[in-house]
């Protein structure tokens, strides 16, 4: 299943210099043109962790694993227009695309998560990505917890401080 990310998740992983973990998890990650616009604003505002992100984005670079997409049809645009105004453009566009294409939405924004859940759009966020990374053996629990603490130190409002309770129990042999 394809995955589309809102700015919040991209920012959290970029800010701790581990955006590549998203590539390891999903191979290809989509962002909407509206999210790209929010990233451009972030660059203009001095968020250095976005520096060089264009080198990861297709079509700017042929080998880019972050794929730029936009609302492609009337249904997506109609759904986008029906979403509550409290959602930012990036959140709303990603939600519209995920809803219509049957994709997973990555967001840490509370309002976007609530709206996605209400509309039965599959969601995850930074915490879910860290848990998945541990479950897939891409990092240890200690490393993931350290990254989470770094995200929190930099401003992320995490619902948890320790990922251990979110890990699936291993089957007994």
Chimera marker file (.cmm) of the C-alpha trace (Angstrom):
<marker_set name="trace">
<marker id="1" x="0.000" y="0.000" z="0.000" r="1" g="1" b="0" radius="0.5"/>
<marker id="2" x="1.308" y="3.463" z="-0.847" r="1" g="1" b="0" radius="0.5"/>
<marker id="3" x="2.041" y="6.011" z="1.869" r="1" g="1" b="0" radius="0.5"/>
<marker id="4" x="1.647" y="9.800" z="1.795" r="1" g="1" b="0" radius="0.5"/>
<marker id="5" x="3.240" y="11.995" z="4.452" r="1" g="1" b="0" radius="0.5"/>
<marker id="6" x="2.233" y="15.326" z="5.862" r="1" g="1" b="0" radius="0.5"/>
<marker id="7" x="4.868" y="17.905" z="6.769" r="1" g="1" b="0" radius="0.5"/>
<marker id="8" x="4.929" y="16.987" z="10.480" r="1" g="1" b="0" radius="0.5"/>
<marker id="9" x="6.407" y="13.510" z="10.013" r="1" g="1" b="0" radius="0.5"/>
<marker id="10" x="8.909" y="14.695" z="7.384" r="1" g="1" b="0" radius="0.5"/>
<marker id="11" x="9.972" y="17.502" z="9.757" r="1" g="1" b="0" radius="0.5"/>
<marker id="12" x="10.401" y="15.222" z="12.758" r="1" g="1" b="0" radius="0.5"/>
<marker id="13" x="12.697" y="12.810" z="10.946" r="1" g="1" b="0" radius="0.5"/>
<marker id="14" x="14.566" y="15.523" z="9.040" r="1" g="1" b="0" radius="0.5"/>
<marker id="15" x="15.163" y="17.491" z="12.257" r="1" g="1" b="0" radius="0.5"/>
<marker id="16" x="17.017" y="14.544" z="13.829" r="1" g="1" b="0" radius="0.5"/>
<marker id="17" x="18.868" y="13.834" z="10.572" r="1" g="1" b="0" radius="0.5"/>
<marker id="18" x="17.165" y="10.461" z="10.037" r="1" g="1" b="0" radius="0.5"/>
<marker id="19" x="14.777" y="11.103" z="7.154" r="1" g="1" b="0" radius="0.5"/>
<marker id="20" x="16.341" y="8.085" z="5.435" r="1" g="1" b="0" radius="0.5"/>
<marker id="21" x="14.583" y="5.849" z="7.986" r="1" g="1" b="0" radius="0.5"/>
<marker id="22" x="11.352" y="6.683" z="6.144" r="1" g="1" b="0" radius="0.5"/>
<marker id="23" x="12.935" y="5.409" z="2.897" r="1" g="1" b="0" radius="0.5"/>
<marker id="24" x="14.001" y="2.214" z="4.667" r="1" g="1" b="0" radius="0.5"/>
<marker id="25" x="10.472" y="1.715" z="5.982" r="1" g="1" b="0" radius="0.5"/>
<marker id="26" x="8.449" y="2.542" z="2.884" r="1" g="1" b="0" radius="0.5"/>
<marker id="27" x="10.901" y="2.533" z="-0.071" r="1" g="1" b="0" radius="0.5"/>
<marker id="28" x="8.755" y="5.234" z="-1.720" r="1" g="1" b="0" radius="0.5"/>
<marker id="29" x="7.029" y="8.039" z="0.155" r="1" g="1" b="0" radius="0.5"/>
<marker id="30" x="4.595" y="10.466" z="-1.438" r="1" g="1" b="0" radius="0.5"/>
<marker id="31" x="4.081" y="14.101" z="-0.517" r="1" g="1" b="0" radius="0.5"/>
<marker id="32" x="1.505" y="16.455" z="-1.966" r="1" g="1" b="0" radius="0.5"/>
<marker id="33" x="2.464" y="19.632" z="-3.794" r="1" g="1" b="0" radius="0.5"/>
<marker id="34" x="0.924" y="21.493" z="-0.844" r="1" g="1" b="0" radius="0.5"/>
<marker id="35" x="3.287" y="19.732" z="1.580" r="1" g="1" b="0" radius="0.5"/>
<marker id="36" x="6.184" y="20.615" z="-0.702" r="1" g="1" b="0" radius="0.5"/>
<marker id="37" x="5.021" y="24.242" z="-0.511" r="1" g="1" b="0" radius="0.5"/>
<marker id="38" x="5.043" y="24.052" z="3.295" r="1" g="1" b="0" radius="0.5"/>
<marker id="39" x="8.579" y="22.652" z="3.183" r="1" g="1" b="0" radius="0.5"/>
<marker id="40" x="9.635" y="25.541" z="0.921" r="1" g="1" b="0" radius="0.5"/>
<marker id="41" x="8.201" y="28.010" z="3.460" r="1" g="1" b="0" radius="0.5"/>
<marker id="42" x="10.164" y="26.191" z="6.169" r="1" g="1" b="0" radius="0.5"/>
<marker id="43" x="13.375" y="26.597" z="4.169" r="1" g="1" b="0" radius="0.5"/>
<marker id="44" x="12.653" y="30.319" z="3.740" r="1" g="1" b="0" radius="0.5"/>
<marker id="45" x="12.042" y="30.584" z="7.504" r="1" g="1" b="0" radius="0.5"/>
<marker id="46" x="15.461" y="29.066" z="8.201" r="1" g="1" b="0" radius="0.5"/>
<marker id="47" x="14.696" y="25.442" z="9.047" r="1" g="1" b="0" radius="0.5"/>
<marker id="48" x="18.102" y="24.075" z="8.069" r="1" g="1" b="0" radius="0.5"/>
<marker id="49" x="17.062" y="20.433" z="8.457" r="1" g="1" b="0" radius="0.5"/>
<marker id="50" x="15.207" y="20.787" z="5.138" r="1" g="1" b="0" radius="0.5"/>
<marker id="51" x="18.442" y="21.728" z="3.398" r="1" g="1" b="0" radius="0.5"/>
<marker id="52" x="19.016" y="19.495" z="0.379" r="1" g="1" b="0" radius="0.5"/>
<marker id="53" x="15.612" y="17.829" z="0.532" r="1" g="1" b="0" radius="0.5"/>
<marker id="54" x="15.109" y="18.517" z="-3.187" r="1" g="1" b="0" radius="0.5"/>
<marker id="55" x="17.820" y="15.888" z="-3.787" r="1" g="1" b="0" radius="0.5"/>
<marker id="56" x="15.410" y="13.282" z="-2.408" r="1" g="1" b="0" radius="0.5"/>
<marker id="57" x="12.337" y="14.322" z="-4.392" r="1" g="1" b="0" radius="0.5"/>
<marker id="58" x="11.258" y="12.964" z="-7.755" r="1" g="1" b="0" radius="0.5"/>
<marker id="59" x="10.846" y="14.629" z="-10.296" r="1" g="1" b="0" radius="0.5"/>
<marker id="60" x="13.630" y="17.031" z="-9.228" r="1" g="1" b="0" radius="0.5"/>
<marker id="61" x="16.046" y="14.090" z="-9.098" r="1" g="1" b="0" radius="0.5"/>
<marker id="62" x="15.457" y="10.945" z="-11.149" r="1" g="1" b="0" radius="0.5"/>
<marker id="63" x="16.443" y="8.688" z="-8.236" r="1" g="1" b="0" radius="0.5"/>
<marker id="64" x="14.283" y="10.543" z="-5.699" r="1" g="1" b="0" radius="0.5"/>
<marker id="65" x="12.432" y="8.246" z="-3.294" r="1" g="1" b="0" radius="0.5"/>
<marker id="66" x="10.082" y="10.994" z="-2.125" r="1" g="1" b="0" radius="0.5"/>
<marker id="67" x="7.511" y="11.356" z="-4.896" r="1" g="1" b="0" radius="0.5"/>
<marker id="68" x="5.679" y="14.593" z="-5.489" r="1" g="1" b="0" radius="0.5"/>
<marker id="69" x="1.994" y="14.131" z="-6.267" r="1" g="1" b="0" radius="0.5"/>
<marker id="70" x="-1.091" y="16.291" z="-6.470" r="1" g="1" b="0" radius="0.5"/>
<marker id="71" x="-4.825" y="15.900" z="-6.335" r="1" g="1" b="0" radius="0.5"/>
<marker id="72" x="-5.516" y="14.317" z="-9.676" r="1" g="1" b="0" radius="0.5"/>
<marker id="73" x="-9.232" y="14.134" z="-10.216" r="1" g="1" b="0" radius="0.5"/>
<marker id="74" x="-12.567" y="15.710" z="-9.472" r="1" g="1" b="0" radius="0.5"/>
<marker id="75" x="-13.302" y="13.389" z="-6.528" r="1" g="1" b="0" radius="0.5"/>
<marker id="76" x="-10.064" y="14.271" z="-4.735" r="1" g="1" b="0" radius="0.5"/>
<marker id="77" x="-10.663" y="17.973" z="-5.275" r="1" g="1" b="0" radius="0.5"/>
<marker id="78" x="-14.275" y="17.698" z="-4.103" r="1" g="1" b="0" radius="0.5"/>
<marker id="79" x="-13.245" y="15.776" z="-0.986" r="1" g="1" b="0" radius="0.5"/>
<marker id="80" x="-10.485" y="18.351" z="-0.327" r="1" g="1" b="0" radius="0.5"/>
<marker id="81" x="-13.069" y="21.125" z="-0.527" r="1" g="1" b="0" radius="0.5"/>
<marker id="82" x="-15.341" y="19.375" z="1.986" r="1" g="1" b="0" radius="0.5"/>
<marker id="83" x="-12.652" y="19.025" z="4.657" r="1" g="1" b="0" radius="0.5"/>
<marker id="84" x="-12.799" y="21.266" z="7.743" r="1" g="1" b="0" radius="0.5"/>
<marker id="85" x="-11.000" y="24.594" z="7.426" r="1" g="1" b="0" radius="0.5"/>
<marker id="86" x="-9.016" y="23.881" z="10.623" r="1" g="1" b="0" radius="0.5"/>
<marker id="87" x="-6.811" y="21.555" z="8.537" r="1" g="1" b="0" radius="0.5"/>
<marker id="88" x="-3.837" y="23.176" z="6.823" r="1" g="1" b="0" radius="0.5"/>
<marker id="89" x="-3.505" y="22.767" z="3.068" r="1" g="1" b="0" radius="0.5"/>
<marker id="90" x="-0.835" y="20.062" z="3.379" r="1" g="1" b="0" radius="0.5"/>
<marker id="91" x="-2.893" y="18.014" z="5.823" r="1" g="1" b="0" radius="0.5"/>
<marker id="92" x="-6.087" y="18.386" z="3.809" r="1" g="1" b="0" radius="0.5"/>
<marker id="93" x="-4.458" y="17.539" z="0.469" r="1" g="1" b="0" radius="0.5"/>
<marker id="94" x="-2.734" y="14.441" z="1.893" r="1" g="1" b="0" radius="0.5"/>
<marker id="95" x="-5.978" y="13.315" z="3.521" r="1" g="1" b="0" radius="0.5"/>
<marker id="96" x="-7.927" y="13.794" z="0.278" r="1" g="1" b="0" radius="0.5"/>
<marker id="97" x="-5.327" y="11.834" z="-1.695" r="1" g="1" b="0" radius="0.5"/>
<marker id="98" x="-5.102" y="9.045" z="0.901" r="1" g="1" b="0" radius="0.5"/>
<marker id="99" x="-8.899" y="8.754" z="1.106" r="1" g="1" b="0" radius="0.5"/>
<marker id="100" x="-9.462" y="8.530" z="-2.621" r="1" g="1" b="0" radius="0.5"/>
<marker id="101" x="-6.467" y="6.319" z="-3.471" r="1" g="1" b="0" radius="0.5"/>
<marker id="102" x="-6.675" y="3.981" z="-0.480" r="1" g="1" b="0" radius="0.5"/>
<marker id="103" x="-3.260" y="5.043" z="0.845" r="1" g="1" b="0" radius="0.5"/>
<marker id="104" x="-1.885" y="5.285" z="4.376" r="1" g="1" b="0" radius="0.5"/>
<marker id="105" x="-1.607" y="8.817" z="5.764" r="1" g="1" b="0" radius="0.5"/>
<marker id="106" x="1.403" y="9.719" z="7.910" r="1" g="1" b="0" radius="0.5"/>
<marker id="107" x="0.668" y="12.711" z="10.126" r="1" g="1" b="0" radius="0.5"/>
<marker id="108" x="1.223" y="13.828" z="13.693" r="1" g="1" b="0" radius="0.5"/>
<marker id="109" x="-1.356" y="16.584" z="13.513" r="1" g="1" b="0" radius="0.5"/>
<marker id="110" x="-4.181" y="15.851" z="15.961" r="1" g="1" b="0" radius="0.5"/>
<marker id="111" x="-6.970" y="17.390" z="13.867" r="1" g="1" b="0" radius="0.5"/>
<marker id="112" x="-5.820" y="15.574" z="10.726" r="1" g="1" b="0" radius="0.5"/>
<marker id="113" x="-5.585" y="12.269" z="12.614" r="1" g="1" b="0" radius="0.5"/>
<marker id="114" x="-9.092" y="12.708" z="14.045" r="1" g="1" b="0" radius="0.5"/>
<marker id="115" x="-10.534" y="13.529" z="10.625" r="1" g="1" b="0" radius="0.5"/>
<marker id="116" x="-8.716" y="10.575" z="9.024" r="1" g="1" b="0" radius="0.5"/>
<marker id="117" x="-9.983" y="8.213" z="11.716" r="1" g="1" b="0" radius="0.5"/>
<marker id="118" x="-13.510" y="9.537" z="11.274" r="1" g="1" b="0" radius="0.5"/>
<marker id="119" x="-13.271" y="8.809" z="7.546" r="1" g="1" b="0" radius="0.5"/>
<marker id="120" x="-11.565" y="5.428" z="8.092" r="1" g="1" b="0" radius="0.5"/>
<marker id="121" x="-8.338" y="6.452" z="6.388" r="1" g="1" b="0" radius="0.5"/>
<marker id="122" x="-5.434" y="4.348" z="7.703" r="1" g="1" b="0" radius="0.5"/>
<marker id="123" x="-3.035" y="6.551" z="9.676" r="1" g="1" b="0" radius="0.5"/>
<marker id="124" x="0.320" y="6.450" z="11.356" r="1" g="1" b="0" radius="0.5"/>
<marker id="125" x="2.805" y="9.062" z="12.485" r="1" g="1" b="0" radius="0.5"/>
<marker id="126" x="6.302" y="9.557" z="13.831" r="1" g="1" b="0" radius="0.5"/>
<marker id="127" x="5.731" y="7.236" z="16.787" r="1" g="1" b="0" radius="0.5"/>
<marker id="128" x="4.269" y="4.547" z="14.519" r="1" g="1" b="0" radius="0.5"/>
<marker id="129" x="7.251" y="4.846" z="12.170" r="1" g="1" b="0" radius="0.5"/>
<marker id="130" x="9.682" y="4.426" z="15.067" r="1" g="1" b="0" radius="0.5"/>
<marker id="131" x="7.789" y="1.383" z="16.359" r="1" g="1" b="0" radius="0.5"/>
<marker id="132" x="7.775" y="-0.136" z="12.857" r="1" g="1" b="0" radius="0.5"/>
<marker id="133" x="11.521" y="0.494" z="12.540" r="1" g="1" b="0" radius="0.5"/>
<marker id="134" x="12.138" y="-1.446" z="15.766" r="1" g="1" b="0" radius="0.5"/>
<marker id="135" x="9.792" y="-4.272" z="14.711" r="1" g="1" b="0" radius="0.5"/>
<marker id="136" x="11.573" y="-4.586" z="11.349" r="1" g="1" b="0" radius="0.5"/>
<marker id="137" x="14.998" y="-4.613" z="12.985" r="1" g="1" b="0" radius="0.5"/>
<marker id="138" x="16.105" y="-1.313" z="11.440" r="1" g="1" b="0" radius="0.5"/>
<marker id="139" x="17.080" y="0.006" z="14.880" r="1" g="1" b="0" radius="0.5"/>
<marker id="140" x="16.993" y="-1.008" z="18.502" r="1" g="1" b="0" radius="0.5"/>
<marker id="141" x="14.312" y="0.061" z="20.944" r="1" g="1" b="0" radius="0.5"/>
<marker id="142" x="16.934" y="2.148" z="22.729" r="1" g="1" b="0" radius="0.5"/>
<marker id="143" x="17.873" y="3.935" z="19.506" r="1" g="1" b="0" radius="0.5"/>
<marker id="144" x="14.224" y="4.590" z="18.612" r="1" g="1" b="0" radius="0.5"/>
<marker id="145" x="13.545" y="5.943" z="22.103" r="1" g="1" b="0" radius="0.5"/>
<marker id="146" x="16.585" y="8.203" z="21.792" r="1" g="1" b="0" radius="0.5"/>
<marker id="147" x="15.334" y="9.522" z="18.442" r="1" g="1" b="0" radius="0.5"/>
<marker id="148" x="11.901" y="10.087" z="19.957" r="1" g="1" b="0" radius="0.5"/>
<marker id="149" x="13.454" y="12.036" z="22.846" r="1" g="1" b="0" radius="0.5"/>
<marker id="150" x="15.378" y="14.150" z="20.323" r="1" g="1" b="0" radius="0.5"/>
<marker id="151" x="12.166" y="14.876" z="18.408" r="1" g="1" b="0" radius="0.5"/>
<marker id="152" x="10.508" y="15.912" z="21.689" r="1" g="1" b="0" radius="0.5"/>
<marker id="153" x="13.490" y="18.096" z="22.614" r="1" g="1" b="0" radius="0.5"/>
<marker id="154" x="13.084" y="19.846" z="19.254" r="1" g="1" b="0" radius="0.5"/>
<marker id="155" x="9.364" y="20.505" z="19.766" r="1" g="1" b="0" radius="0.5"/>
<marker id="156" x="7.429" y="17.351" z="18.883" r="1" g="1" b="0" radius="0.5"/>
<marker id="157" x="4.524" y="16.762" z="21.261" r="1" g="1" b="0" radius="0.5"/>
<marker id="158" x="4.626" y="13.000" z="21.511" r="1" g="1" b="0" radius="0.5"/>
<marker id="159" x="1.808" y="11.036" z="23.121" r="1" g="1" b="0" radius="0.5"/>
<marker id="160" x="4.430" y="8.689" z="24.672" r="1" g="1" b="0" radius="0.5"/>
<marker id="161" x="7.979" y="8.894" z="25.990" r="1" g="1" b="0" radius="0.5"/>
<marker id="162" x="8.823" y="5.174" z="25.713" r="1" g="1" b="0" radius="0.5"/>
<marker id="163" x="7.952" y="2.984" z="22.733" r="1" g="1" b="0" radius="0.5"/>
<marker id="164" x="8.249" y="-0.360" z="24.572" r="1" g="1" b="0" radius="0.5"/>
<marker id="165" x="4.539" y="-0.644" z="25.382" r="1" g="1" b="0" radius="0.5"/>
<marker id="166" x="3.644" y="-0.142" z="21.709" r="1" g="1" b="0" radius="0.5"/>
<marker id="167" x="5.728" y="-3.017" z="20.376" r="1" g="1" b="0" radius="0.5"/>
<marker id="168" x="3.948" y="-6.203" z="19.357" r="1" g="1" b="0" radius="0.5"/>
<marker id="169" x="4.797" y="-9.077" z="21.683" r="1" g="1" b="0" radius="0.5"/>
<marker id="170" x="6.945" y="-11.741" z="20.071" r="1" g="1" b="0" radius="0.5"/>
<marker id="171" x="5.227" y="-15.122" z="19.707" r="1" g="1" b="0" radius="0.5"/>
<marker id="172" x="6.410" y="-17.738" z="22.195" r="1" g="1" b="0" radius="0.5"/>
<marker id="173" x="8.204" y="-20.765" z="20.817" r="1" g="1" b="0" radius="0.5"/>
<link id1="1" id2="2" r="1" g="1" b="0" radius="0.2"/>
<link id1="2" id2="3" r="1" g="1" b="0" radius="0.2"/>
<link id1="3" id2="4" r="1" g="1" b="0" radius="0.2"/>
<link id1="4" id2="5" r="1" g="1" b="0" radius="0.2"/>
<link id1="5" id2="6" r="1" g="1" b="0" radius="0.2"/>
<link id1="6" id2="7" r="1" g="1" b="0" radius="0.2"/>
<link id1="7" id2="8" r="1" g="1" b="0" radius="0.2"/>
<link id1="8" id2="9" r="1" g="1" b="0" radius="0.2"/>
<link id1="9" id2="10" r="1" g="1" b="0" radius="0.2"/>
<link id1="10" id2="11" r="1" g="1" b="0" radius="0.2"/>
<link id1="11" id2="12" r="1" g="1" b="0" radius="0.2"/>
<link id1="12" id2="13" r="1" g="1" b="0" radius="0.2"/>
<link id1="13" id2="14" r="1" g="1" b="0" radius="0.2"/>
<link id1="14" id2="15" r="1" g="1" b="0" radius="0.2"/>
<link id1="15" id2="16" r="1" g="1" b="0" radius="0.2"/>
<link id1="16" id2="17" r="1" g="1" b="0" radius="0.2"/>
<link id1="17" id2="18" r="1" g="1" b="0" radius="0.2"/>
<link id1="18" id2="19" r="1" g="1" b="0" radius="0.2"/>
<link id1="19" id2="20" r="1" g="1" b="0" radius="0.2"/>
<link id1="20" id2="21" r="1" g="1" b="0" radius="0.2"/>
<link id1="21" id2="22" r="1" g="1" b="0" radius="0.2"/>
<link id1="22" id2="23" r="1" g="1" b="0" radius="0.2"/>
<link id1="23" id2="24" r="1" g="1" b="0" radius="0.2"/>
<link id1="24" id2="25" r="1" g="1" b="0" radius="0.2"/>
<link id1="25" id2="26" r="1" g="1" b="0" radius="0.2"/>
<link id1="26" id2="27" r="1" g="1" b="0" radius="0.2"/>
<link id1="27" id2="28" r="1" g="1" b="0" radius="0.2"/>
<link id1="28" id2="29" r="1" g="1" b="0" radius="0.2"/>
<link id1="29" id2="30" r="1" g="1" b="0" radius="0.2"/>
<link id1="30" id2="31" r="1" g="1" b="0" radius="0.2"/>
<link id1="31" id2="32" r="1" g="1" b="0" radius="0.2"/>
<link id1="32" id2="33" r="1" g="1" b="0" radius="0.2"/>
<link id1="33" id2="34" r="1" g="1" b="0" radius="0.2"/>
<link id1="34" id2="35" r="1" g="1" b="0" radius="0.2"/>
<link id1="35" id2="36" r="1" g="1" b="0" radius="0.2"/>
<link id1="36" id2="37" r="1" g="1" b="0" radius="0.2"/>
<link id1="37" id2="38" r="1" g="1" b="0" radius="0.2"/>
<link id1="38" id2="39" r="1" g="1" b="0" radius="0.2"/>
<link id1="39" id2="40" r="1" g="1" b="0" radius="0.2"/>
<link id1="40" id2="41" r="1" g="1" b="0" radius="0.2"/>
<link id1="41" id2="42" r="1" g="1" b="0" radius="0.2"/>
<link id1="42" id2="43" r="1" g="1" b="0" radius="0.2"/>
<link id1="43" id2="44" r="1" g="1" b="0" radius="0.2"/>
<link id1="44" id2="45" r="1" g="1" b="0" radius="0.2"/>
<link id1="45" id2="46" r="1" g="1" b="0" radius="0.2"/>
<link id1="46" id2="47" r="1" g="1" b="0" radius="0.2"/>
<link id1="47" id2="48" r="1" g="1" b="0" radius="0.2"/>
<link id1="48" id2="49" r="1" g="1" b="0" radius="0.2"/>
<link id1="49" id2="50" r="1" g="1" b="0" radius="0.2"/>
<link id1="50" id2="51" r="1" g="1" b="0" radius="0.2"/>
<link id1="51" id2="52" r="1" g="1" b="0" radius="0.2"/>
<link id1="52" id2="53" r="1" g="1" b="0" radius="0.2"/>
<link id1="53" id2="54" r="1" g="1" b="0" radius="0.2"/>
<link id1="54" id2="55" r="1" g="1" b="0" radius="0.2"/>
<link id1="55" id2="56" r="1" g="1" b="0" radius="0.2"/>
<link id1="56" id2="57" r="1" g="1" b="0" radius="0.2"/>
<link id1="57" id2="58" r="1" g="1" b="0" radius="0.2"/>
<link id1="58" id2="59" r="1" g="1" b="0" radius="0.2"/>
<link id1="59" id2="60" r="1" g="1" b="0" radius="0.2"/>
<link id1="60" id2="61" r="1" g="1" b="0" radius="0.2"/>
<link id1="61" id2="62" r="1" g="1" b="0" radius="0.2"/>
<link id1="62" id2="63" r="1" g="1" b="0" radius="0.2"/>
<link id1="63" id2="64" r="1" g="1" b="0" radius="0.2"/>
<link id1="64" id2="65" r="1" g="1" b="0" radius="0.2"/>
<link id1="65" id2="66" r="1" g="1" b="0" radius="0.2"/>
<link id1="66" id2="67" r="1" g="1" b="0" radius="0.2"/>
<link id1="67" id2="68" r="1" g="1" b="0" radius="0.2"/>
<link id1="68" id2="69" r="1" g="1" b="0" radius="0.2"/>
<link id1="69" id2="70" r="1" g="1" b="0" radius="0.2"/>
<link id1="70" id2="71" r="1" g="1" b="0" radius="0.2"/>
<link id1="71" id2="72" r="1" g="1" b="0" radius="0.2"/>
<link id1="72" id2="73" r="1" g="1" b="0" radius="0.2"/>
<link id1="73" id2="74" r="1" g="1" b="0" radius="0.2"/>
<link id1="74" id2="75" r="1" g="1" b="0" radius="0.2"/>
<link id1="75" id2="76" r="1" g="1" b="0" radius="0.2"/>
<link id1="76" id2="77" r="1" g="1" b="0" radius="0.2"/>
<link id1="77" id2="78" r="1" g="1" b="0" radius="0.2"/>
<link id1="78" id2="79" r="1" g="1" b="0" radius="0.2"/>
<link id1="79" id2="80" r="1" g="1" b="0" radius="0.2"/>
<link id1="80" id2="81" r="1" g="1" b="0" radius="0.2"/>
<link id1="81" id2="82" r="1" g="1" b="0" radius="0.2"/>
<link id1="82" id2="83" r="1" g="1" b="0" radius="0.2"/>
<link id1="83" id2="84" r="1" g="1" b="0" radius="0.2"/>
<link id1="84" id2="85" r="1" g="1" b="0" radius="0.2"/>
<link id1="85" id2="86" r="1" g="1" b="0" radius="0.2"/>
<link id1="86" id2="87" r="1" g="1" b="0" radius="0.2"/>
<link id1="87" id2="88" r="1" g="1" b="0" radius="0.2"/>
<link id1="88" id2="89" r="1" g="1" b="0" radius="0.2"/>
<link id1="89" id2="90" r="1" g="1" b="0" radius="0.2"/>
<link id1="90" id2="91" r="1" g="1" b="0" radius="0.2"/>
<link id1="91" id2="92" r="1" g="1" b="0" radius="0.2"/>
<link id1="92" id2="93" r="1" g="1" b="0" radius="0.2"/>
<link id1="93" id2="94" r="1" g="1" b="0" radius="0.2"/>
<link id1="94" id2="95" r="1" g="1" b="0" radius="0.2"/>
<link id1="95" id2="96" r="1" g="1" b="0" radius="0.2"/>
<link id1="96" id2="97" r="1" g="1" b="0" radius="0.2"/>
<link id1="97" id2="98" r="1" g="1" b="0" radius="0.2"/>
<link id1="98" id2="99" r="1" g="1" b="0" radius="0.2"/>
<link id1="99" id2="100" r="1" g="1" b="0" radius="0.2"/>
<link id1="100" id2="101" r="1" g="1" b="0" radius="0.2"/>
<link id1="101" id2="102" r="1" g="1" b="0" radius="0.2"/>
<link id1="102" id2="103" r="1" g="1" b="0" radius="0.2"/>
<link id1="103" id2="104" r="1" g="1" b="0" radius="0.2"/>
<link id1="104" id2="105" r="1" g="1" b="0" radius="0.2"/>
<link id1="105" id2="106" r="1" g="1" b="0" radius="0.2"/>
<link id1="106" id2="107" r="1" g="1" b="0" radius="0.2"/>
<link id1="107" id2="108" r="1" g="1" b="0" radius="0.2"/>
<link id1="108" id2="109" r="1" g="1" b="0" radius="0.2"/>
<link id1="109" id2="110" r="1" g="1" b="0" radius="0.2"/>
<link id1="110" id2="111" r="1" g="1" b="0" radius="0.2"/>
<link id1="111" id2="112" r="1" g="1" b="0" radius="0.2"/>
<link id1="112" id2="113" r="1" g="1" b="0" radius="0.2"/>
<link id1="113" id2="114" r="1" g="1" b="0" radius="0.2"/>
<link id1="114" id2="115" r="1" g="1" b="0" radius="0.2"/>
<link id1="115" id2="116" r="1" g="1" b="0" radius="0.2"/>
<link id1="116" id2="117" r="1" g="1" b="0" radius="0.2"/>
<link id1="117" id2="118" r="1" g="1" b="0" radius="0.2"/>
<link id1="118" id2="119" r="1" g="1" b="0" radius="0.2"/>
<link id1="119" id2="120" r="1" g="1" b="0" radius="0.2"/>
<link id1="120" id2="121" r="1" g="1" b="0" radius="0.2"/>
<link id1="121" id2="122" r="1" g="1" b="0" radius="0.2"/>
<link id1="122" id2="123" r="1" g="1" b="0" radius="0.2"/>
<link id1="123" id2="124" r="1" g="1" b="0" radius="0.2"/>
<link id1="124" id2="125" r="1" g="1" b="0" radius="0.2"/>
<link id1="125" id2="126" r="1" g="1" b="0" radius="0.2"/>
<link id1="126" id2="127" r="1" g="1" b="0" radius="0.2"/>
<link id1="127" id2="128" r="1" g="1" b="0" radius="0.2"/>
<link id1="128" id2="129" r="1" g="1" b="0" radius="0.2"/>
<link id1="129" id2="130" r="1" g="1" b="0" radius="0.2"/>
<link id1="130" id2="131" r="1" g="1" b="0" radius="0.2"/>
<link id1="131" id2="132" r="1" g="1" b="0" radius="0.2"/>
<link id1="132" id2="133" r="1" g="1" b="0" radius="0.2"/>
<link id1="133" id2="134" r="1" g="1" b="0" radius="0.2"/>
<link id1="134" id2="135" r="1" g="1" b="0" radius="0.2"/>
<link id1="135" id2="136" r="1" g="1" b="0" radius="0.2"/>
<link id1="136" id2="137" r="1" g="1" b="0" radius="0.2"/>
<link id1="137" id2="138" r="1" g="1" b="0" radius="0.2"/>
<link id1="138" id2="139" r="1" g="1" b="0" radius="0.2"/>
<link id1="139" id2="140" r="1" g="1" b="0" radius="0.2"/>
<link id1="140" id2="141" r="1" g="1" b="0" radius="0.2"/>
<link id1="141" id2="142" r="1" g="1" b="0" radius="0.2"/>
<link id1="142" id2="143" r="1" g="1" b="0" radius="0.2"/>
<link id1="143" id2="144" r="1" g="1" b="0" radius="0.2"/>
<link id1="144" id2="145" r="1" g="1" b="0" radius="0.2"/>
<link id1="145" id2="146" r="1" g="1" b="0" radius="0.2"/>
<link id1="146" id2="147" r="1" g="1" b="0" radius="0.2"/>
<link id1="147" id2="148" r="1" g="1" b="0" radius="0.2"/>
<link id1="148" id2="149" r="1" g="1" b="0" radius="0.2"/>
<link id1="149" id2="150" r="1" g="1" b="0" radius="0.2"/>
<link id1="150" id2="151" r="1" g="1" b="0" radius="0.2"/>
<link id1="151" id2="152" r="1" g="1" b="0" radius="0.2"/>
<link id1="152" id2="153" r="1" g="1" b="0" radius="0.2"/>
<link id1="153" id2="154" r="1" g="1" b="0" radius="0.2"/>
<link id1="154" id2="155" r="1" g="1" b="0" radius="0.2"/>
<link id1="155" id2="156" r="1" g="1" b="0" radius="0.2"/>
<link id1="156" id2="157" r="1" g="1" b="0" radius="0.2"/>
<link id1="157" id2="158" r="1" g="1" b="0" radius="0.2"/>
<link id1="158" id2="159" r="1" g="1" b="0" radius="0.2"/>
<link id1="159" id2="160" r="1" g="1" b="0" radius="0.2"/>
<link id1="160" id2="161" r="1" g="1" b="0" radius="0.2"/>
<link id1="161" id2="162" r="1" g="1" b="0" radius="0.2"/>
<link id1="162" id2="163" r="1" g="1" b="0" radius="0.2"/>
<link id1="163" id2="164" r="1" g="1" b="0" radius="0.2"/>
<link id1="164" id2="165" r="1" g="1" b="0" radius="0.2"/>
<link id1="165" id2="166" r="1" g="1" b="0" radius="0.2"/>
<link id1="166" id2="167" r="1" g="1" b="0" radius="0.2"/>
<link id1="167" id2="168" r="1" g="1" b="0" radius="0.2"/>
<link id1="168" id2="169" r="1" g="1" b="0" radius="0.2"/>
<link id1="169" id2="170" r="1" g="1" b="0" radius="0.2"/>
<link id1="170" id2="171" r="1" g="1" b="0" radius="0.2"/>
<link id1="171" id2="172" r="1" g="1" b="0" radius="0.2"/>
<link id1="172" id2="173" r="1" g="1" b="0" radius="0.2"/>
</marker_set>
